[in-house]
Amino acid sequence: MNTAARLTGLGAVFTGLLAFVPEQYAFYVAMLIFACSAVSAAIPPPSVHSRWVVAYQIITMIGLNIGWAENHAKPSVSGVRVPLSDKPAAKEAVQAQGIPVLNKKGKPETPT
């Protein structure tokens, strides 16, 4: 399933859920979503062993940090930025050192 379809479906779900919020509270719900989005963008993710991991994940979910809006910084995961043309060589170098390369779902890729 592609990202556009997921976001369209998710947008429909949130629109449907907001219909159940009384009109006088809609502003506060929108501000909660905005605040959670701002907090998750401003605060780096906690360590994977931190007691704040679950709270951080809930805040990012309420802040609608999904798909392309998702934070690229994840708890206990680093990213090595290299030019796209050097990506295969960088993956080989990292794997040669015995370090697993993770896919988009955070699972180790099989060496190629």
N, C-alpha and C positions, 0 to 999 in steps of 0.2 A: 504494500500500500504506500503510495507516495505521500510526501509531506503536505502537499496542497490539499489532498483529500482529508488527511488527518486534521489539518487546521480548520478546514471548512466544517467538518463534523464537530470539532471542539468548539468552534465559534457558535454553532447552532445550540450546543449543549449549554454554554454559558448564557446565551441569549434566552434560552428557555428557562434556565434557573433564575435569571434576573427578573423574569416575569412574575415569579413568586415573591419577590422582595417588594414590600409596600413602597409606593412611590416616594414617600417622605424619607425613606432610608436608603434609597438608591445612591444618593450622593456619598453617603458614608461607606457603602460597599465599594463604590468606585475608588474612593480615597484609600481604603484598606488595600485594594489590589495595587494601586499606584505606590503606596508606601512599601509594601512587600517587594515590589519590583525594584524600587530604589535601594532598599536595604540589601537585597541579594546582589545588586550590581556594585554596591559600595563596600561591602564586607567580604573579604576573601573566604573561601570555604574552609571549614575547620578540618583538622586532622581526622582521618577515618576512625580513629579510636576515641575521639572526643565525645563527650556527652551531648554536644550541641549539633551533631550531624543530623539527627532526625528533625530537630527544630529548623535547621537551615534548609533541609529538603522540603519541609512543609511551607516555609516562607517562600521558597522559589516556586513551588507549585501554585500557591495563592497568587504570587506575582506574575503568573502566566509565563514563566521562563521555560518555554518549550520550543522544539523545532529550531529555527534559525535564531530565535531570541534566547536560546539556552546559553547559560554561562559556559564558557569553554574551560574555565578553571573548575576542577572537580576535587573533592576531598582525596588527598593522597595520590593524585595523578599529576604528572608534569607533562608538558609538551615541549618538544624540541622544534623550533621553527627553522626550517631550511627552505631554500628555493624549491619550487615544485619540480624542477628538472633534476634536482639532487635527491628527491624523495626515495627512489629505490636504493641508492647507495647508502643513504642515511639509515634506512631500515636494515640493510645488510650489516652495517657497522654496529648498530645497536644489538642485533641478534648475535653477531659474532662475539660480543662481550657477555653473552648469556643473559641478556636483559630481554624479557618478553615485550613484544610490540603489541599494544592493545588495539582492538578494532573500535568502532563507534559505540558498541554496547559495553565496552570495558572488559571484553574477554580476550585472552591471548590469541593472536593470529598464528596460524601454522606457518612455519618457515617455507619460503618458496625457493 
